[in-house]
Amino acid sequence: MFRPKHYALSLALVLACFGAFHAQAADLTVTLHDVRAQSGVLKLAVVDSQAAWDGQAKPIQADGAPPQGNVATFVFKGLEPGAYAVLVTHDENGNGTLDSNMIGMPIEAYGFSNNPNVMRKPTWDEARFDVGAQDAAIDITLR
C-alpha cells in the first residue's frame, strides 16, 4: 500500500544522502612556480586515472590562462575524494602545442604534480596524489 508520508520520508533521506556525497567534494588549488615567459597560455589538466594520464580518456577538469608574473594559481572545484594527477604545459608561442627540439626534448615549459625529477614524462604513480574530503593544495615548479 502506498503511504505518502513514508514516501516523502524516504525521498528526504535519499536526497539528504545525495547532498552528503556532494558535501565531500573538495577544491584543489594548484600553484605554478618559475613561469619564465609572459606570453602564450598556461594549460593545466587534472586527470583521475591511468587512462587519462596516458591520453586515452579526457581530463576531469582543465583550465588555462595567459601568465601574469612568475607565479600562477588555478583552482579546480568539486573534486570527489580520490587519486589525481596534474599535467601542465606552457604554450609560450600560442601555437597550440608543446614545442620540442630535434631530439624531442620540450623547449617550452611543462610540469607535473609531485614535481618528479625524471628526464621523461613521469608515470601515473610518480605524479598521483590523493584528495580527501578537505580542500587540497599543490605546488608545481615548471621546467
C-alpha positions in Angstrom: 0.0 0.0 0.0 1.3 3.4 -1.0 1.7 5.8 2.0 2.6 9.4 1.1 4.2 10.1 4.5 6.6 7.1 4.1 7.4 8.0 0.5 8.2 11.6 1.5 10.4 10.5 4.4 12.2 8.0 2.1 12.7 10.6 -0.5 14.0 13.1 2.0 16.6 10.5 3.3 17.8 9.8 -0.2 18.2 13.5 -1.0 20.0 14.1 2.3 22.4 11.2 1.4 22.9 12.6 -2.1 23.7 16.0 -0.6 26.1 14.5 1.8 28.1 12.9 -1.0 28.4 16.3 -2.7 29.4 18.0 0.5 32.5 15.8 0.4 33.7 17.4 -2.8 36.9 19.4 -2.3 38.6 22.2 -4.2 42.2 21.8 -5.4 44.5 24.8 -5.6 47.4 24.4 -8.0 50.2 27.0 -7.7 52.7 27.1 -10.6 56.2 28.4 -9.9 59.0 29.6 -12.2 56.8 30.8 -15.0 59.6 32.1 -17.2 57.8 33.6 -20.3 55.0 36.1 -20.1 53.4 35.1 -23.4 51.2 32.4 -24.6 48.9 30.3 -22.4 49.4 28.1 -19.3 47.4 25.0 -19.7 46.5 22.6 -16.9 44.7 19.2 -16.9 43.5 17.3 -13.9 43.2 13.6 -14.5 41.8 10.8 -12.3 43.0 7.6 -13.9 45.9 5.9 -15.7 43.9 6.0 -18.9 43.5 9.8 -18.7 47.2 10.2 -17.8 48.1 8.2 -21.0 45.8 10.4 -23.1 43.2 7.6 -23.6 40.5 9.5 -21.7 39.6 13.1 -21.2 40.8 15.1 -18.1 38.1 15.5 -15.5 38.9 19.3 -15.4 41.1 21.6 -17.4 41.9 25.3 -17.3 44.2 27.8 -18.9 45.1 31.4 -18.8 47.9 33.8 -20.0 50.7 34.2 -17.5 50.8 37.3 -15.3 54.1 37.0 -13.4 56.4 34.2 -12.4 53.7 32.5 -10.2 50.2 31.5 -11.3 47.4 29.9 -9.3 44.4 27.9 -10.5 41.5 26.4 -8.6 39.7 23.3 -9.6 36.4 23.0 -7.8 34.3 20.0 -6.7 36.7 17.1 -6.8 35.5 13.9 -5.3 37.8 12.1 -2.9 40.3 10.0 -4.8 43.6 9.9 -6.7 44.5 12.6 -9.2 47.5 13.9 -11.2 48.0 17.3 -12.8 49.8 18.0 -16.1 50.9 21.5 -17.0 52.2 22.9 -20.3 53.1 26.5 -21.2 52.3 27.1 -24.8 54.7 30.1 -24.8 54.2 30.9 -28.5 50.4 30.2 -28.6 50.6 27.6 -31.4 48.5 25.0 -29.6 51.3 22.5 -29.0 54.2 21.9 -26.6 57.1 22.6 -29.0 60.2 20.4 -28.8 63.7 20.4 -30.3 65.0 17.9 -33.0 65.6 15.2 -30.4 62.2 15.5 -28.9 63.0 17.5 -25.7 60.4 20.2 -24.9 61.6 23.7 -25.5 58.6 25.2 -23.8 57.9 24.9 -20.0 56.0 22.0 -18.6 55.4 20.4 -15.2 53.7 17.6 -13.3 52.2 17.1 -9.8 54.7 15.9 -7.2 57.5 17.5 -9.3 59.1 14.1 -10.1 62.8 14.6 -11.1 62.9 12.4 -14.2 64.0 13.1 -17.8 60.8 11.7 -19.3 57.1 12.0 -18.7 56.6 10.6 -15.2 54.4 7.6 -14.6 50.9 7.9 -13.2 52.2 6.5 -9.9 55.0 9.2 -9.8 52.6 12.1 -10.3 49.5 10.9 -8.5 48.3 12.3 -5.2 45.2 11.9 -3.1 42.5 14.4 -2.5 40.2 13.8 0.5 37.1 15.5 1.7 39.0 18.7 2.6 40.4 21.2 0.2 43.9 20.5 -1.1 46.8 22.5 -2.5 49.8 21.5 -4.5 52.8 23.4 -5.9 54.3 22.6 -9.3 57.6 24.0 -10.5 57.8 24.5 -14.2 60.9 23.2 -16.1 
